[in-house]
Amino acid sequence: MERVSIMDERSSSGYHRLKPTYLNRPELELRTVNSIEDEYWNLLLYYANIYSEGAKLLSTSDGRIRRAAHSAFSAFILQAKAYYDSAKSLHHRASSLNYYYCFLNLAKAAVIVKNPRLHSSEFVHGLSGSGSNHPNLFDRTSQVFVGRTRDGKYNMYDQLYQAHYGTVLPNKSRLKIGTLLRYCSEATHQYHLAVGKMQPRILQTYYAIRVDTTVTPYKYWPLLGIQGAHLLDEFPTFKRALESNFERVKVHNEQARLLFGLLALESSLTTYFQGKEVFLEGRGEYFVSRSKRYLDDTIGKNMQSVYYDDSHDFLVTLPLRVNLKRPMNEFLAIYIIIHHLSELVRYRPQYLEKMLKSKEAWALESIIDTAPAMFLRGITPLITGQDYRVLKR
């Protein structure tokens, strides 16, 4: 961030801390003695095996289409689970192939939920790593295809991206694997060690609603604390969108500790923004929902929910390109990465073996170990329409 004179935040008499979700989806916190992955699979299998519940997810009022779509939906979930279980027992040399087929089936389930009429449609992968021959994995690319093929088949990744964001990527976009890895929260450290530097594309963000009850009517406004906000300078289009509704302010250490539990060092690494608009007469659910809408209008598709027990409240996801508003998030990035690795397993095993002897190997193993669980956490809310924070007892 450039050096400017920063004003103090507005004075207030209280605050309300909360964790926003992507597009304000409802959130349910679950605690389990099972593994967290098992809990997500239990959720998906519930909707797959019980027609009366699974049918409620499908966006159609046509009973015939609903029955056929649920049959396909159920099959995709069950197939995905079988591939997931088998991948868990494989060596990381080969497991990406089965993980990808798991992801593919989950993607089909998500797309059918959004558009049940596609239940009998044919899909192709919609991704290709062909033509990308760079010896370094992080510099290799995957190409994204949108729309339909000449024979009418749907490109799967394009349909998944649309189901989540309601928009499309430019046709034949080439996305670098190293760029996509920057959206993967569990592999960034290994990526940093492998390439020498790493600038994440997901920024931990704190959120509170400041309230002033010393005046009548009451006043309230949102307050953000973004870690790594200096990276916003590299994305001027997104930065302008943020600064259209939020202004940078100074939050003193004692307030940062009270609001977000941040120590002085952590607060010094956090950039604070308060909403420019001050709302009046906000009480109860009204002021919460109004502030959430204000945040959604500003950040919208560049938000990722937090699915685990962590101190920050949500993630700001930076766009794919500097001057384009094309959004990306963790589970959609993981899908492309695992597809690319599965292509290497299928078609370029000699390249994969060479890579496993390089310093990239640790990063590769970490991706394969952690990405499947993170993908599961990301795609389940897209399928069920509800966010979950599944925590261990």
C-alpha positions, 0 to 999 in steps of 0.5 A: 500500500502507498504511504498516505496519511491515515485517519483514525477509525470513527469513534464507537461504543461497541461492536458485533463480530461475525463471519460472513459467508459467500453470497450470504449463504446460511452457515451451520456449525457441526462438531464431530468425533469422526474425521472432518472429511467423513462428516462432509461425506455423511452430509453428501450421502444423506442427500444422495440416499434419501430422495425426499431430502436430495430432491429439495436441492434440485432447482426444478418443479417438474416431478419427472425431471426431479426424479431423473435428476436425483437418480443421476445426482445420487450416482455421481455422489456414490461414484465420487465417494468410491474414487475418494476412498480408493485414492486415499490408499494410493501412493501420491504418484497415482492418487491424483487420477482417482481424486480427479475422477472424484472431483469430476463426479462431485462437479457433475452433482453440483451442476445438476443441482443448479440445472437438473435438465442436464441430468442426461447430458454428456460432458467433457473435461473442459480442461487440457494441459496439452501444449504445456511442456515446461519442465517446471510444474509451477510454470506449466499451464492448463487451458480452459474451454467454455460452452459446448463442443462441436458435437454438443457436449458440455465442458465440465469445468466451465459448467462448474465455474458458472454454477459457482460464480454465474459467469464464465472465463474467457474461452481457451484461457491458459492458467498457470499452475503456479498461479493457481497454487497461490489460492491453496491455503494448505500448500503455500508454505511448500510452494514458497520453499520450492520456488523461493517466493510466494505471494498468496491470492487469498488474504485472511480478513477480519470483520466486525460491525462497529456500533455507536449507541451514544447518539440517536438514532444509533449508527453502525458501519462495517470494519475490515482488517485485511492481512497482506493488503499490500497485494491489492496494489497489484490488482488496481481494478479490485482495489478501486472496487474496494475503495469505492465503499471502504476507506483505510483507517488506523485501528489502535492496538488495544482496539485490535486486540479487543475486536479481533484478538490480534497482538501488536505484531499481528495488528501491524501486519493488518490493514484496516478499512471502514465502510464509508457509508454510516447506517442508522437505526440498526438493531438486531438482525436488520443491522447485521443483514444490512452490513452484510449486503454492503460487504457483498456489494463491495467484495461479492464474488471475491469472498471465500468462506472460512470452513475451519476453526480459525481466528479470521472471519473470511478470505478475500480472493484476488482475481486471476488477472491484474486488470480483469474481474475474473474471480477464482477461489481455492476449490476451483483452483484445486480442481484444475491442479488435480486435473493437470496432475492426473493428465501427467499420471495418464499421459506423461508418467516419465515427466512425473517421475522426473519431477518427483526427484526435484525440490518440487516433490515436497510441494506436490506431495503436500498438494495431493495430501491436503487439496482433496479435503479442502476441495470437499469443504469448498464444493459441498456448500455449492451442492447443498446451498449451505456453508458448514464449519465442521470442527473436531470435538 
